[in-house]
Amino acid sequence: MIELNNYIISLAGWIELVANLISVIIIGTGIIVAVYKVLQVIRRPDLLHFNQARLAFSRYLVLGIEFQLAADIIKTAANPSWNDLGILAVVAAIRTFLNFFLQREMRDEEVAVEKASKHSPYE
């Protein structure tokens, strides 16, 4: 039984590492995409293109935060202590709060971009 427990803890550690790595890759990709879109904003300085850049980056951030939260949950589930559970609760609350407001802002931005693109001379 102890061997199985050690195996599960080891496996959870690897899964946590992979989830964090995926998060870093996603957020890094989002930064690259956002920089590209910001460079387009410099070419066409208007609110529509700026909002599209922000919206694209927000999508990557939301997904990256989800992977980070999953990594924290896996880490705590594999070998929980009261201290780890408390830290997880605080981190989960903060990340959930960030996700909620990012998604709400994304929804508002999508509506604004859609309205602006209907009236944009560039599209």
N, C-alpha and C positions, 0 to 999 in steps of 0.2 A: 504494500500500500504506500509506503514511503517513497519507493521508486516511482510509482505512478504520479504521486504528488509532485516530486521533483521534475518529472517529465512535463507535467502540465505547467508548472511555473516557468520552466525553460521555454516551452512552446509559446506561452503568453508573452514572455520577454521578446521573442523574435517577432511575434505578431505586432506587439507595441512598436518595436523598432521600424517595421515595414510601414505601419500606419503613419508614424511620424515622418518617415522618409517620403511617403506619398504626399503628405501634407506640405512638406517643404517644396517638393517638385511642383505641386499644383499652385501654390502661392508664388513661387518663382516664375512659373509660366505666366501667371496673371500679371506679374510686374512687367514682363517682357511685352505682353499684349497691350497693357495699359500705356507703356512708353511709346509703342508703335502708334497707338490711337491718339496719344497726346501730340505726337509729331504731326499727325494728320490735322489736329486742331490748329496747330501753328499755321498750316497751309490754308485752312478755312476757319478762321476764328469766329465761331458762332456757338451759341448755347447748345444747339442740337448735337454737334460733334463732341463738345465737351461732356455732355450728359451721356453720350454713347460710350465714351472712354471710361467714365465713372461706373457706368452700369456693367461694362465688361469686367472691370477689376473687381467690383462687388461680387459678381458671380463666383469668381475664383476664390475670393476670401471666404465666402460662405461655405464652399465645399472644403476648403482647407481647414476651417474651424471644425467642421463635422468630423474630419479624419483625426484631428487632434483630440477631440472629445472622446472618440472611439478608443484611441490609444490610452487615454487616461482611465477609461472604464475598464479596459482589459487589464491594465497594470494593477488596478485596485482589486479587481475580481479575482485575480490569480493568487494574491497573497494579502488579504485585507487586514488592516489594523484600524482601530478607532481613529487614530491620527490621519491615516490615509483616507479613510471615508470622509472625514471632516474636510480635508483639503479637496477631495474630489467634489464634494457638495458645493464648495465655494467656487471652484474652477468651473464646474458644470453650470452653475447659476450665472456666472459672468459670461461664459461663452454662449449660453442660451439667450441671455439678454442681448448680447452683440448680434447674434444671428437673427433674433426677432426684429431688431431695428434695422439691420442691413436688408433683410428681406422686405420689410415694409417700405424702406427707401427705394429698393430696387423696383418694387411694384409701382410706386409713384413715378419713378424715373421712366419706366417703360411706357406708362400712359403719356407722360410729357413728350418723350421721344416720338411716340406714335403720332401724337397730335402735331408736333412740329414737323415731322417728316412729310405729312400730308400737305403742308403749306410751304415747304422748303423749296427754293429755286434750284438747289443742288441735286435733288432726288428726282 
